[in-house]
């Protein structure tokens, strides 16, 4: 029987909403994969696109950004900046022939622990079907 692929997913989570939603999922004992490696950031807008590319090039099979819902950002408009950057990053991935589906942006509030677990489960399933990050074998980093 073949070995099961267990992806590594780096998740950049807004301290105020998505990270707190992840904490709620954990305290509510909701099941989500251990593939998720959370990184707490003050705001989703503080996630530089270089961080996402670097995570991908360092071997992450998928990268998730979690932020407050548009209009609910603790820094007023941070998630609007995130949304624009994410769209640009997806087009960069397309132009480099990288799989843009390995990137995901989700708005998850502090009270949405079940949504956090669902997003993590869906994204992990998708990455498992895609297989390992194809750039991993070509890395010298």
JOHU-V765790 format. One record per backbone hydrogen bond with DSSP energy under -1.0 kcal/mol. CO is the residue of the C=O (numbers start at 1). NH is the residue of the N-H. If there is no record, write none. Layout:
CO,NH  CO,NH
This chain:
8,61  8,62  9,37  10,64  11,39  12,66  13,41  14,19  17,21  18,22  19,23  20,24  21,25  22,26  23,27  24,28  25,30  26,29  33,36  35,9  37,11  39,13  41,15  43,46  44,47  46,48  48,51  48,52  49,53  50,54  51,55  52,56  53,57  54,58  55,60  56,59  62,10  63,104  64,12  65,106  66,14  67,108  69,72  73,76  75,77  77,81  78,82  79,83  80,84  81,85  82,86  83,87  84,88  85,89  86,90  87,91  88,92  89,93  90,94  91,95  92,96  93,98  94,97  98,100  99,102  100,103  102,63  104,65  106,67  109,112  112,116  113,117  114,118  115,119  116,120  117,121  118,122  119,123  120,124  121,125  122,126  123,127  124,128  125,129  126,130  127,131  133,136  135,138  136,139
